[in-house]
């Protein structure tokens, strides 16, 4: 085979060009492009580290703000509860005063009503006694034909009603 026979003659030339090509590629890529890529990677790593540090700081600040908000919220809640408690106490005092005033008015009305009832019952009892005395006189006249004085009839009716 003639190709294999030529291999020995071209072998050293192929190795030379191979080394020259790899050397050229090494120097162009290795010394020209790799430092730029490494610089870009280092810049990116530095930016990522800086962003992470800023994120941690922002997270810490957010925690501080949240804690401050909770403290203010708890203070506001306590103040609101204090206002509500004061309003309830004030309303209770006002309600007690209104109830006391209403109780006094009701007690006065009840006393007036009791007096009116007592006066009406006394008046009614007096009228009943008078009517009963007249009826007793009329009955005595009709039944026995005798006469009874008004004073005696009233005395008899009072004895019957009391006894």
DSSP file (Angstrom, degrees, kcal/mol; ACC not computed):
  #  RESIDUE AA STRUCTURE BP1 BP2  ACC     N-H-->O    O-->H-N    N-H-->O    O-->H-N    TCO  KAPPA ALPHA  PHI   PSI    X-CA   Y-CA   Z-CA
    1    1 A X     >        0   0    0      0, 0.0     4,-1.3     0, 0.0     3,-0.2   0.000 360.0 360.0 360.0 125.6    0.0    0.0    0.0
    2    2 A X  H  >  +     0   0    0      1,-0.2     4,-1.5     2,-0.2     5,-0.1   0.818 360.0  61.7 -73.2 -27.8    1.5    3.2   -1.1
    3    3 A X  H  > S+     0   0    0      1,-0.2     4,-0.7     2,-0.2    -1,-0.2   0.891 105.1  47.9 -65.1 -38.0   -0.2    5.4    1.6
    4    4 A X  H  > S+     0   0    0      1,-0.2     4,-0.6     2,-0.2     3,-0.5   0.857 107.9  55.5 -71.7 -33.3    1.5    3.6    4.4
    5    5 A X  H  < S+     0   0    0     -4,-1.3     3,-0.5     1,-0.2     4,-0.4   0.839 106.6  51.2 -67.3 -33.0    4.8    3.8    2.6
    6    6 A X  H  X S+     0   0    0     -4,-1.5     4,-2.0     1,-0.2     3,-0.4   0.660  90.6  81.2 -76.8 -16.4    4.4    7.6    2.4
    7    7 A X  H  X S+     0   0    0     -4,-0.7     4,-1.1    -3,-0.5    -1,-0.2   0.873  88.8  51.4 -61.1 -38.9    3.7    7.9    6.1
    8    8 A X  H  < S+     0   0    0     -4,-0.6     4,-0.5    -3,-0.5    -1,-0.3   0.835 110.4  49.2 -68.9 -32.1    7.3    7.7    7.1
    9    9 A X  H  4 S+     0   0    0     -4,-0.4     4,-0.3    -3,-0.4    -1,-0.2   0.834 120.6  34.4 -77.4 -32.8    8.3   10.5    4.7
   10   10 A X  H  X S+     0   0    0     -4,-2.0     4,-2.4     1,-0.1     5,-0.2   0.454  93.4  93.0-100.9  -1.7    5.5   12.9    5.8
   11   11 A X  H  X S+     0   0    0     -4,-1.1     4,-2.0    -5,-0.2     5,-0.2   0.924  87.8  43.6 -61.3 -48.9    5.4   11.9    9.5
   12   12 A X  H  > S+     0   0    0     -4,-0.5     4,-2.1     1,-0.2    -1,-0.2   0.859 113.3  52.3 -68.3 -35.5    7.8   14.5   10.8
   13   13 A X  H  > S+     0   0    0     -4,-0.3     4,-2.3     2,-0.2    -1,-0.2   0.903 109.7  49.3 -66.5 -40.9    6.2   17.3    8.7
   14   14 A X  H  X S+     0   0    0     -4,-2.4     4,-2.2     2,-0.2    -2,-0.2   0.878 110.8  49.6 -66.7 -37.8    2.7   16.4   10.0
   15   15 A X  H  X S+     0   0    0     -4,-2.0     4,-2.9    -5,-0.2     5,-0.2   0.920 109.7  52.3 -66.8 -41.9    4.0   16.5   13.6
   16   16 A X  H  X S+     0   0    0     -4,-2.1     4,-2.8     1,-0.2    -2,-0.2   0.949 113.2  42.7 -57.7 -50.9    5.6   19.9   13.0
   17   17 A X  H  X S+     0   0    0     -4,-2.3     4,-2.5     1,-0.2    -1,-0.2   0.849 112.9  53.8 -67.1 -33.8    2.4   21.4   11.6
   18   18 A X  H  X S+     0   0    0     -4,-2.2     4,-2.7    -5,-0.2     5,-0.2   0.948 112.4  43.3 -63.5 -47.2    0.4   19.7   14.4
   19   19 A X  H  X S+     0   0    0     -4,-2.9     4,-2.7     1,-0.2    -2,-0.2   0.902 114.0  51.2 -65.4 -41.1    2.6   21.3   17.0
   20   20 A X  H  X S+     0   0    0     -4,-2.8     4,-2.4    -5,-0.2    -1,-0.2   0.913 112.7  45.7 -63.0 -41.7    2.6   24.6   15.3
   21   21 A X  H  X S+     0   0    0     -4,-2.5     4,-3.0     2,-0.2     5,-0.2   0.930 115.0  46.4 -66.2 -47.5   -1.2   24.6   15.1
   22   22 A X  H  X S+     0   0    0     -4,-2.7     4,-2.7    -5,-0.2    -2,-0.2   0.889 113.6  49.7 -63.6 -37.6   -1.7   23.6   18.7
   23   23 A X  H  X S+     0   0    0     -4,-2.7     4,-2.8    -5,-0.2     5,-0.2   0.927 112.4  47.1 -64.2 -45.6    0.9   26.2   19.8
   24   24 A X  H  X S+     0   0    0     -4,-2.4     4,-2.7    -5,-0.2     5,-0.3   0.936 114.6  46.1 -62.1 -46.9   -0.8   28.9   17.8
   25   25 A X  H  X>S+     0   0    0     -4,-3.0     4,-2.8     2,-0.2     5,-0.7   0.903 112.7  52.1 -61.9 -40.6   -4.2   27.9   19.2
   26   26 A X  I  X>S+     0   0    0     -4,-2.7     4,-2.0    -5,-0.2     5,-0.7   0.937 113.5  42.3 -61.9 -46.7   -2.7   27.7   22.7
   27   27 A X  I  X5S+     0   0    0     -4,-2.8     4,-1.0     3,-0.2     5,-0.5   0.899 118.8  43.9 -69.9 -39.5   -1.2   31.2   22.5
   28   28 A X  I  X>S+     0   0    0     -4,-2.7     5,-0.9    -5,-0.2     4,-0.9   0.964 129.0  26.0 -68.7 -51.6   -4.3   32.8   20.9
   29   29 A X  I  X>S+     0   0    0     -4,-2.8     5,-2.6    -5,-0.3     4,-0.9   0.945 126.5  45.5 -79.0 -48.8   -6.9   31.1   23.0
   30   30 A X  I  <<S+     0   0    0     -4,-2.0     5,-0.3    -5,-0.7    -3,-0.2   0.892 127.6  25.7 -65.1 -42.5   -4.8   30.5   26.2
   31   31 A X  I  <<S+     0   0    0     -4,-1.0    -1,-0.2    -5,-0.7    -3,-0.2   0.698 132.4  35.1 -97.0 -20.0   -3.2   33.9   26.4
   32   32 A X  I  <5S+     0   0    0     -4,-0.9     4,-0.5    -5,-0.5    -3,-0.2   0.872 127.7  22.7 -99.5 -46.7   -5.7   36.0   24.6
   33   33 A X  I  X<S+     0   0    0     -4,-0.9     4,-2.4    -5,-0.9     5,-0.2   0.855 112.0  62.4 -94.9 -37.6   -9.2   34.7   25.3
   34   34 A X  H  ><S+     0   0    0     -5,-2.6     4,-3.2     1,-0.2     5,-0.2   0.904 102.4  51.5 -60.9 -44.0   -8.9   32.8   28.6
   35   35 A X  H  > S+     0   0    0     -5,-0.3     4,-2.7     1,-0.2    -1,-0.2   0.902 111.0  49.2 -61.5 -36.9   -7.8   35.8   30.7
   36   36 A X  H  > S+     0   0    0     -4,-0.5     4,-2.4     2,-0.2    -2,-0.2   0.923 113.1  46.7 -65.1 -42.6  -10.8   37.8   29.3
   37   37 A X  H  X S+     0   0    0     -4,-2.4     4,-2.5     2,-0.2    -2,-0.2   0.917 113.8  48.1 -64.2 -42.9  -13.1   34.8   30.2
   38   38 A X  H  X S+     0   0    0     -4,-3.2     4,-2.9     2,-0.2     5,-0.2   0.899 111.0  51.0 -64.5 -39.7  -11.5   34.5   33.7
   39   39 A X  H  X S+     0   0    0     -4,-2.7     4,-2.7    -5,-0.2    -2,-0.2   0.920 110.9  48.3 -62.5 -43.2  -11.9   38.3   34.2
   40   40 A X  H  X S+     0   0    0     -4,-2.4     4,-2.6     2,-0.2    -2,-0.2   0.908 112.6  48.8 -62.5 -41.8  -15.6   38.1   33.2
   41   41 A X  H  X S+     0   0    0     -4,-2.5     4,-2.9     2,-0.2    -2,-0.2   0.919 112.6  47.6 -65.1 -43.4  -16.1   35.1   35.6
   42   42 A X  H  X S+     0   0    0     -4,-2.9     4,-2.7     2,-0.2    -2,-0.2   0.908 112.5  49.3 -64.8 -41.3  -14.3   36.9   38.4
   43   43 A X  H  X S+     0   0    0     -4,-2.7     4,-2.7    -5,-0.2    -2,-0.2   0.928 113.0  47.3 -61.9 -44.1  -16.4   40.1   37.8
   44   44 A X  H  X S+     0   0    0     -4,-2.6     4,-2.8     2,-0.2    -2,-0.2   0.922 112.3  49.2 -63.5 -43.6  -19.6   38.0   37.7
   45   45 A X  H  X S+     0   0    0     -4,-2.9     4,-2.7     2,-0.2    -2,-0.2   0.906 112.3  48.7 -61.8 -40.9  -18.6   36.2   40.9
   46   46 A X  H  X S+     0   0    0     -4,-2.7     4,-2.7     2,-0.2    -2,-0.2   0.918 112.2  48.4 -64.9 -42.3  -17.8   39.5   42.6
   47   47 A X  H  X S+     0   0    0     -4,-2.7     4,-2.9     2,-0.2    -2,-0.2   0.912 112.2  49.0 -64.1 -42.0  -21.1   41.0   41.4
   48   48 A X  H  X S+     0   0    0     -4,-2.8     4,-2.7     2,-0.2    -2,-0.2   0.924 112.2  48.3 -62.6 -44.1  -23.0   37.9   42.7
   49   49 A X  H  X S+     0   0    0     -4,-2.7     4,-2.3     2,-0.2    -2,-0.2   0.912 113.4  47.8 -63.1 -41.6  -21.2   38.1   46.1
   50   50 A X  H  X S+     0   0    0     -4,-2.7     4,-2.7     2,-0.2    -2,-0.2   0.916 112.2  49.1 -64.6 -43.0  -22.0   41.8   46.3
   51   51 A X  H  X S+     0   0    0     -4,-2.9     4,-2.6     1,-0.2    -2,-0.2   0.900 111.3  49.8 -62.9 -40.5  -25.7   41.1   45.4
   52   52 A X  H  X S+     0   0    0     -4,-2.7     4,-2.5     2,-0.2    -1,-0.2   0.903 111.0  49.2 -64.7 -40.3  -25.9   38.4   48.0
   53   53 A X  H  X S+     0   0    0     -4,-2.3     4,-2.4     2,-0.2    -2,-0.2   0.925 112.7  47.2 -64.9 -43.3  -24.4   40.7   50.6
   54   54 A X  H  X S+     0   0    0     -4,-2.7     4,-2.9     2,-0.2    -2,-0.2   0.894 111.5  51.6 -63.9 -38.4  -26.9   43.4   49.7
   55   55 A X  H  X S+     0   0    0     -4,-2.6     4,-2.6     2,-0.2    -2,-0.2   0.907 110.1  48.6 -64.7 -41.3  -29.7   40.9   49.8
   56   56 A X  H  X S+     0   0    0     -4,-2.5     4,-2.5     2,-0.2    -2,-0.2   0.912 113.2  47.8 -64.2 -41.3  -28.6   39.7   53.3
   57   57 A X  H  X S+     0   0    0     -4,-2.4     4,-2.7     2,-0.2    -2,-0.2   0.920 113.1  47.8 -64.7 -42.8  -28.4   43.4   54.4
   58   58 A X  H  X S+     0   0    0     -4,-2.9     4,-2.7     2,-0.2    -2,-0.2   0.891 111.3  51.1 -64.7 -38.4  -31.9   44.1   52.9
   59   59 A X  H  X S+     0   0    0     -4,-2.6     4,-2.2     2,-0.2    -2,-0.2   0.915 111.2  47.9 -64.4 -42.4  -33.3   41.0   54.5
   60   60 A X  H  X S+     0   0    0     -4,-2.5     4,-2.2     2,-0.2    -2,-0.2   0.916 113.0  48.1 -63.0 -42.9  -31.9   42.1   57.9
   61   61 A X  H  X S+     0   0    0     -4,-2.7     4,-3.0     1,-0.2    -2,-0.2   0.886 109.4  53.5 -65.0 -38.4  -33.3   45.5   57.4
   62   62 A X  H  X S+     0   0    0     -4,-2.7     4,-2.6     2,-0.2    -1,-0.2   0.904 108.2  50.2 -62.9 -40.0  -36.6   44.0   56.4
   63   63 A X  H  X S+     0   0    0     -4,-2.2     4,-2.4     2,-0.2    -2,-0.2   0.914 111.4  48.9 -62.8 -41.8  -36.6   42.0   59.7
   64   64 A X  H  X S+     0   0    0     -4,-2.2     4,-2.7     2,-0.2    -2,-0.2   0.933 112.5  47.5 -62.9 -45.1  -35.9   45.2   61.6
   65   65 A X  H  X S+     0   0    0     -4,-3.0     4,-2.7     1,-0.2    -2,-0.2   0.898 111.3  51.3 -62.7 -40.1  -38.7   47.1   59.9
   66   66 A X  H  X S+     0   0    0     -4,-2.6     4,-2.5     2,-0.2    -1,-0.2   0.912 110.8  48.1 -63.5 -41.3  -41.1   44.2   60.5
   67   67 A X  H  X S+     0   0    0     -4,-2.4     4,-2.5     2,-0.2    -2,-0.2   0.913 111.9  49.5 -65.5 -42.1  -40.2   44.2   64.2
   68   68 A X  H  X S+     0   0    0     -4,-2.7     4,-2.8     1,-0.2    -2,-0.2   0.915 111.0  50.5 -61.3 -42.1  -40.6   47.9   64.4
   69   69 A X  H  X S+     0   0    0     -4,-2.7     4,-2.9     1,-0.2    -2,-0.2   0.917 110.0  49.5 -62.2 -43.4  -44.0   47.6   62.6
   70   70 A X  H  X S+     0   0    0     -4,-2.5     4,-2.8     2,-0.2    -1,-0.2   0.912 111.1  49.6 -62.5 -41.5  -45.1   44.9   65.1
   71   71 A X  H  X S+     0   0    0     -4,-2.5     4,-2.5     2,-0.2    -2,-0.2   0.945 113.8  45.2 -62.9 -47.1  -44.0   47.1   68.0
   72   72 A X  H  X S+     0   0    0     -4,-2.8     4,-2.8     1,-0.2    -2,-0.2   0.900 113.4  50.9 -62.6 -39.8  -46.0   50.0   66.6
   73   73 A X  H  X S+     0   0    0     -4,-2.9     4,-2.7     2,-0.2    -2,-0.2   0.914 111.0  47.7 -64.2 -42.4  -48.9   47.8   65.9
   74   74 A X  H  X S+     0   0    0     -4,-2.8     4,-2.5     2,-0.2    -1,-0.2   0.893 112.8  49.2 -66.0 -38.6  -48.9   46.4   69.4
   75   75 A X  H  X S+     0   0    0     -4,-2.5     4,-2.6     2,-0.2    -2,-0.2   0.925 112.8  47.2 -64.8 -43.3  -48.7   49.9   70.9
   76   76 A X  H  X S+     0   0    0     -4,-2.8     4,-2.6     2,-0.2    -2,-0.2   0.905 112.1  50.3 -64.2 -40.7  -51.5   51.1   68.7
   77   77 A X  H  X S+     0   0    0     -4,-2.7     4,-2.5     2,-0.2    -1,-0.2   0.915 111.4  48.4 -63.0 -42.8  -53.6   48.0   69.7
   78   78 A X  H  X S+     0   0    0     -4,-2.5     4,-2.2     2,-0.2    -2,-0.2   0.909 112.3  48.9 -64.4 -41.3  -52.9   48.7   73.4
   79   79 A X  H  X S+     0   0    0     -4,-2.6     4,-2.5     2,-0.2    -2,-0.2   0.909 111.5  49.6 -64.5 -40.9  -53.9   52.4   72.9
   80   80 A X  H  X S+     0   0    0     -4,-2.6     4,-2.6     1,-0.2    -2,-0.2   0.908 110.7  49.5 -64.4 -41.2  -57.1   51.4   71.1
   81   81 A X  H  X S+     0   0    0     -4,-2.5     4,-2.7     2,-0.2    -1,-0.2   0.880 110.2  51.5 -65.3 -36.1  -57.9   48.9   73.9
   82   82 A X  H  X S+     0   0    0     -4,-2.2     4,-2.6     2,-0.2    -2,-0.2   0.923 110.6  47.8 -64.7 -43.7  -57.3   51.7   76.4
   83   83 A X  H  X S+     0   0    0     -4,-2.5     4,-2.6     2,-0.2    -2,-0.2   0.919 113.0  48.7 -62.2 -42.9  -59.6   54.0   74.6
   84   84 A X  H  X S+     0   0    0     -4,-2.6     4,-2.7     2,-0.2    -2,-0.2   0.917 111.2  49.9 -63.4 -42.9  -62.3   51.3   74.3
   85   85 A X  H  X S+     0   0    0     -4,-2.7     4,-2.6     2,-0.2    -2,-0.2   0.919 112.1  47.7 -62.6 -42.6  -62.0   50.5   78.0
   86   86 A X  H  X S+     0   0    0     -4,-2.6     4,-2.8     2,-0.2    -2,-0.2   0.914 112.3  49.4 -64.1 -41.4  -62.3   54.2   78.9
   87   87 A X  H  X S+     0   0    0     -4,-2.6     4,-2.7     2,-0.2    -2,-0.2   0.901 111.1  49.6 -64.3 -40.1  -65.3   54.6   76.6
   88   88 A X  H  X S+     0   0    0     -4,-2.7     4,-2.6     2,-0.2    -2,-0.2   0.925 112.1  47.8 -64.1 -43.3  -66.9   51.5   78.2
   89   89 A X  H  X S+     0   0    0     -4,-2.6     4,-2.5     2,-0.2    -2,-0.2   0.921 113.4  47.8 -63.4 -43.0  -66.3   52.9   81.7
   90   90 A X  H  X S+     0   0    0     -4,-2.8     4,-2.6     1,-0.2    -2,-0.2   0.914 112.9  48.3 -64.0 -42.1  -67.7   56.3   80.7
   91   91 A X  H  X S+     0   0    0     -4,-2.7     4,-2.9     2,-0.2    -2,-0.2   0.884 110.6  51.8 -65.4 -38.2  -70.7   54.6   79.1
   92   92 A X  H  X S+     0   0    0     -4,-2.6     4,-2.7     2,-0.2    -2,-0.2   0.922 111.2  46.8 -64.6 -43.0  -71.3   52.4   82.2
   93   93 A X  H  X S+     0   0    0     -4,-2.5     4,-2.4     2,-0.2    -2,-0.2   0.931 114.3  47.7 -63.4 -44.4  -71.2   55.5   84.4
   94   94 A X  H  X S+     0   0    0     -4,-2.6     4,-2.5     1,-0.2    -2,-0.2   0.916 112.6  49.0 -62.1 -43.0  -73.6   57.3   82.1
   95   95 A X  H  X S+     0   0    0     -4,-2.9     4,-2.9     1,-0.2    -1,-0.2   0.904 109.7  51.8 -64.3 -40.5  -75.9   54.3   82.0
   96   96 A X  H  X S+     0   0    0     -4,-2.7     4,-2.7     2,-0.2    -1,-0.2   0.909 110.6  48.6 -62.1 -40.9  -75.8   54.1   85.8
   97   97 A X  H  X S+     0   0    0     -4,-2.4     4,-2.7     2,-0.2    -2,-0.2   0.925 112.8  47.5 -64.2 -43.5  -76.8   57.7   86.0
   98   98 A X  H  X S+     0   0    0     -4,-2.5     4,-2.7     2,-0.2    -2,-0.2   0.904 112.8  48.9 -64.4 -40.6  -79.6   57.3   83.5
   99   99 A X  H  X S+     0   0    0     -4,-2.9     4,-2.9     2,-0.2    -2,-0.2   0.913 111.7  49.4 -65.4 -41.5  -80.8   54.2   85.4
  100  100 A X  H  X S+     0   0    0     -4,-2.7     4,-2.4     2,-0.2    -2,-0.2   0.927 112.7  47.2 -63.5 -43.5  -80.7   56.0   88.7
  101  101 A X  H  X S+     0   0    0     -4,-2.7     4,-2.4     2,-0.2    -2,-0.2   0.925 113.8  47.5 -62.2 -44.6  -82.6   58.9   87.2
  102  102 A X  H  X S+     0   0    0     -4,-2.7     4,-2.9     1,-0.2    -2,-0.2   0.896 110.1  53.2 -64.4 -39.6  -85.2   56.6   85.7
  103  103 A X  H  X S+     0   0    0     -4,-2.9     4,-3.0     2,-0.2    -1,-0.2   0.913 109.5  48.8 -60.9 -42.1  -85.5   54.6   89.0
  104  104 A X  H  X S+     0   0    0     -4,-2.4     4,-2.5     2,-0.2    -2,-0.2   0.932 113.1  46.9 -63.4 -44.4  -86.2   57.9   90.8
  105  105 A X  H  X S+     0   0    0     -4,-2.4     4,-2.6     2,-0.2    -2,-0.2   0.923 114.8  46.7 -62.6 -43.8  -88.8   58.9   88.2
  106  106 A X  H  X S+     0   0    0     -4,-2.9     4,-3.0     2,-0.2    -2,-0.2   0.913 111.4  51.3 -65.1 -42.4  -90.4   55.4   88.3
  107  107 A X  H  X S+     0   0    0     -4,-3.0     4,-2.6    -5,-0.2    -1,-0.2   0.906 111.2  48.5 -61.9 -40.5  -90.4   55.4   92.2
  108  108 A X  H  X S+     0   0    0     -4,-2.5     4,-2.7     2,-0.2    -2,-0.2   0.922 113.0  47.3 -64.5 -43.4  -92.1   58.8   92.2
  109  109 A X  H  X S+     0   0    0     -4,-2.6     4,-2.8     2,-0.2    -2,-0.2   0.905 112.6  49.7 -64.3 -40.1  -94.7   57.6   89.7
  110  110 A X  H  X S+     0   0    0     -4,-3.0     4,-3.0     2,-0.2    -2,-0.2   0.921 111.7  48.6 -64.5 -42.3  -95.2   54.4   91.7
  111  111 A X  H  X S+     0   0    0     -4,-2.6     4,-2.5     2,-0.2    -2,-0.2   0.929 113.1  47.3 -63.3 -43.6  -95.7   56.4   94.9
  112  112 A X  H  X S+     0   0    0     -4,-2.7     4,-2.6     1,-0.2    -2,-0.2   0.917 113.5  48.5 -61.8 -42.1  -98.1   58.8   93.1
  113  113 A X  H  X S+     0   0    0     -4,-2.8     4,-2.9     2,-0.2    -2,-0.2   0.903 110.4  50.7 -65.7 -40.3 -100.0   55.8   91.7
  114  114 A X  H  X S+     0   0    0     -4,-3.0     4,-2.9     2,-0.2    -1,-0.2   0.913 111.6  48.3 -63.6 -41.0 -100.1   54.1   95.1
  115  115 A X  H  X S+     0   0    0     -4,-2.5     4,-3.0     2,-0.2     5,-0.2   0.924 112.7  48.2 -63.0 -43.5 -101.5   57.3   96.7
  116  116 A X  H  X S+     0   0    0     -4,-2.6     4,-2.7     2,-0.2    -2,-0.2   0.911 113.2  47.8 -63.8 -41.2 -104.1   57.6   93.9
  117  117 A X  H  X S+     0   0    0     -4,-2.9     4,-3.0     2,-0.2    -2,-0.2   0.927 113.2  47.8 -64.7 -44.0 -105.0   53.9   94.4
  118  118 A X  H  X S+     0   0    0     -4,-2.9     4,-2.7     2,-0.2     5,-0.2   0.930 114.0  46.7 -62.8 -44.6 -105.3   54.3   98.2
  119  119 A X  H  X S+     0   0    0     -4,-3.0     4,-2.7     1,-0.2    -1,-0.2   0.911 114.1  48.4 -63.5 -41.2 -107.4   57.5   97.8
  120  120 A X  H  X S+     0   0    0     -4,-2.7     4,-3.0    -5,-0.2    -2,-0.2   0.907 112.4  48.1 -66.0 -40.5 -109.6   55.8   95.2
  121  121 A X  H  X S+     0   0    0     -4,-3.0     4,-2.8     2,-0.2    -2,-0.2   0.905 113.0  47.8 -67.8 -38.7 -110.0   52.7   97.4
  122  122 A X  H  X S+     0   0    0     -4,-2.7     4,-2.5     2,-0.2    -2,-0.2   0.933 114.9  46.5 -63.7 -44.4 -110.9   54.9  100.4
  123  123 A X  H  X S+     0   0    0     -4,-2.7     4,-2.6    -5,-0.2    -2,-0.2   0.922 114.2  47.4 -62.8 -44.4 -113.3   56.9   98.3
  124  124 A X  H  X S+     0   0    0     -4,-3.0     4,-3.0     2,-0.2    -2,-0.2   0.914 111.6  50.4 -64.4 -41.8 -114.8   53.7   96.9
  125  125 A X  H  X S+     0   0    0     -4,-2.8     4,-2.7     2,-0.2    -1,-0.2   0.909 111.1  49.3 -62.6 -41.1 -115.1   52.2  100.3
  126  126 A X  H  X S+     0   0    0     -4,-2.5     4,-2.4     2,-0.2    -2,-0.2   0.929 113.2  46.2 -63.4 -44.4 -116.8   55.3  101.6
  127  127 A X  H  X S+     0   0    0     -4,-2.6     4,-2.9     2,-0.2     5,-0.2   0.901 112.0  51.3 -65.2 -39.7 -119.2   55.2   98.7
  128  128 A X  H  X S+     0   0    0     -4,-3.0     4,-3.3     1,-0.2     5,-0.2   0.922 110.2  49.4 -63.3 -42.2 -119.8   51.5   99.2
  129  129 A X  H  X S+     0   0    0     -4,-2.7     4,-2.6     2,-0.2    -2,-0.2   0.924 112.6  47.7 -62.2 -42.3 -120.6   52.1  102.8
  130  130 A X  H  X S+     0   0    0     -4,-2.4     4,-2.3     2,-0.2    -2,-0.2   0.933 115.5  44.1 -64.4 -45.2 -123.0   54.9  102.0
  131  131 A X  H  X S+     0   0    0     -4,-2.9     4,-2.7     1,-0.2    -2,-0.2   0.919 114.7  49.5 -65.3 -42.9 -124.7   52.9   99.3
  132  132 A X  H  X S+     0   0    0     -4,-3.3     4,-2.6    -5,-0.2    -2,-0.2   0.886 110.3  51.0 -64.2 -37.7 -124.8   49.8  101.5
  133  133 A X  H  X S+     0   0    0     -4,-2.6     4,-2.4    -5,-0.2    -1,-0.2   0.918 112.2  46.3 -65.4 -43.3 -126.3   51.9  104.4
  134  134 A X  H  X S+     0   0    0     -4,-2.3     4,-2.6     2,-0.2    -2,-0.2   0.907 113.5  49.3 -64.2 -41.2 -129.0   53.3  102.2
  135  135 A X  H  X S+     0   0    0     -4,-2.7     4,-2.7     2,-0.2    -2,-0.2   0.907 110.3  51.0 -64.4 -40.6 -129.7   49.8  100.8
  136  136 A X  H  X S+     0   0    0     -4,-2.6     4,-2.5     2,-0.2    -2,-0.2   0.916 110.5  48.9 -63.7 -42.1 -129.9   48.4  104.4
  137  137 A X  H  X S+     0   0    0     -4,-2.4     4,-2.2     1,-0.2    -2,-0.2   0.932 112.5  48.1 -61.3 -45.6 -132.4   51.1  105.3
  138  138 A X  H  X S+     0   0    0     -4,-2.6     4,-2.4     1,-0.2    -2,-0.2   0.892 112.4  49.3 -63.7 -39.1 -134.5   50.4  102.3
  139  139 A X  H  X S+     0   0    0     -4,-2.7     4,-3.3     2,-0.2     5,-0.4   0.912 109.8  50.3 -67.2 -41.1 -134.4   46.7  103.0
  140  140 A X  H  X>S+     0   0    0     -4,-2.5     4,-2.0     1,-0.2     5,-1.3   0.919 112.3  48.4 -62.7 -40.6 -135.4   47.1  106.6
  141  141 A X  H  X5S+     0   0    0     -4,-2.2     4,-0.5     4,-0.2    -2,-0.2   0.938 117.4  40.7 -64.8 -46.8 -138.3   49.3  105.5
  142  142 A X  H  <5S+     0   0    0     -4,-2.4    -2,-0.2    -5,-0.2    -1,-0.2   0.871 122.2  39.3 -72.4 -38.2 -139.5   46.9  102.9
  143  143 A X  H  <5S+     0   0    0     -4,-3.3    -3,-0.2    -5,-0.2    -2,-0.2   0.963 136.0  11.7 -80.3 -52.3 -139.0   43.7  104.9
  144  144 A X  H  <5S-     0   0    0     -4,-2.0    -3,-0.2    -5,-0.4    -2,-0.2   0.659  88.5-129.5-103.4 -18.0 -140.1   44.7  108.3
  145  145 A X     << +     0   0    0     -5,-1.3    -4,-0.2    -4,-0.5     2,-0.1   0.448  67.7 122.6  83.4  -1.5 -141.7   48.0  107.7
  146  146 A X        -     0   0    0     -6,-0.8     2,-0.4     1,-0.0    -1,-0.3  -0.382  60.8-116.4 -89.0 170.0 -139.7   49.6  110.5
  147  147 A X        -     0   0    0     -2,-0.1     2,-0.4    -3,-0.1    -9,-0.1  -0.880  21.5-166.4-111.2 141.2 -137.4   52.6  110.2
  148  148 A X        -     0   0    0     -2,-0.4    -7,-0.1   -11,-0.1     2,-0.1  -0.970  25.1-119.5-121.6 139.2 -133.7   52.6  110.8
  149  149 A X     >  -     0   0    0     -2,-0.4     4,-2.2     1,-0.1     5,-0.2  -0.366  22.3-117.9 -73.9 158.6 -131.7   55.7  111.2
  150  150 A X  H  > S+     0   0    0      1,-0.2     4,-2.3     2,-0.2     5,-0.2   0.870 115.1  53.1 -64.6 -36.9 -128.9   56.5  108.8
  151  151 A X  H  > S+     0   0    0      2,-0.2     4,-2.1     1,-0.2    -1,-0.2   0.898 109.7  47.4 -66.4 -41.2 -126.3   56.4  111.6
  152  152 A X  H  > S+     0   0    0      2,-0.2     4,-2.2     1,-0.2    -2,-0.2   0.889 111.9  50.6 -67.7 -38.6 -127.5   53.0  112.8
  153  153 A X  H  X S+     0   0    0     -4,-2.2     4,-2.4     2,-0.2    -2,-0.2   0.916 110.9  48.3 -65.2 -43.4 -127.4   51.6  109.2
  154  154 A X  H  X S+     0   0    0     -4,-2.3     4,-2.5     1,-0.2    -2,-0.2   0.901 111.1  51.3 -63.3 -40.0 -123.9   52.9  108.7
  155  155 A X  H  X S+     0   0    0     -4,-2.1     4,-2.0     1,-0.2    -1,-0.2   0.896 111.3  47.4 -64.4 -40.6 -122.8   51.4  112.0
  156  156 A X  H  X S+     0   0    0     -4,-2.2     4,-2.1     2,-0.2    -1,-0.2   0.891 111.9  49.6 -67.9 -40.3 -124.2   48.0  111.0
  157  157 A X  H  X S+     0   0    0     -4,-2.4     4,-2.6     2,-0.2    -2,-0.2   0.910 111.0  49.7 -66.2 -41.6 -122.6   48.1  107.5
  158  158 A X  H  X S+     0   0    0     -4,-2.5     4,-2.5     1,-0.2     5,-0.3   0.906 110.8  50.1 -63.1 -41.3 -119.2   49.0  109.0
  159  159 A X  H  X S+     0   0    0     -4,-2.0     4,-1.6     1,-0.2    -1,-0.2   0.896 112.9  47.1 -63.6 -40.3 -119.5   46.1  111.5
  160  160 A X  H  < S+     0   0    0     -4,-2.1    -2,-0.2     2,-0.2    -1,-0.2   0.892 114.8  45.4 -69.6 -39.4 -120.4   43.7  108.7
  161  161 A X  H  < S+     0   0    0     -4,-2.6    -2,-0.2     1,-0.2    -1,-0.2   0.862 118.6  41.7 -73.5 -34.8 -117.6   44.9  106.4
  162  162 A X  H  <        0   0    0     -4,-2.5    -1,-0.2    -5,-0.2    -2,-0.2   0.772 360.0 360.0 -80.8 -26.8 -114.9   44.8  109.2
  163  163 A X     <        0   0    0     -4,-1.6    -1,-0.2    -5,-0.3    -2,-0.2   0.432 360.0 360.0 -97.4 360.0 -116.0   41.7  110.8
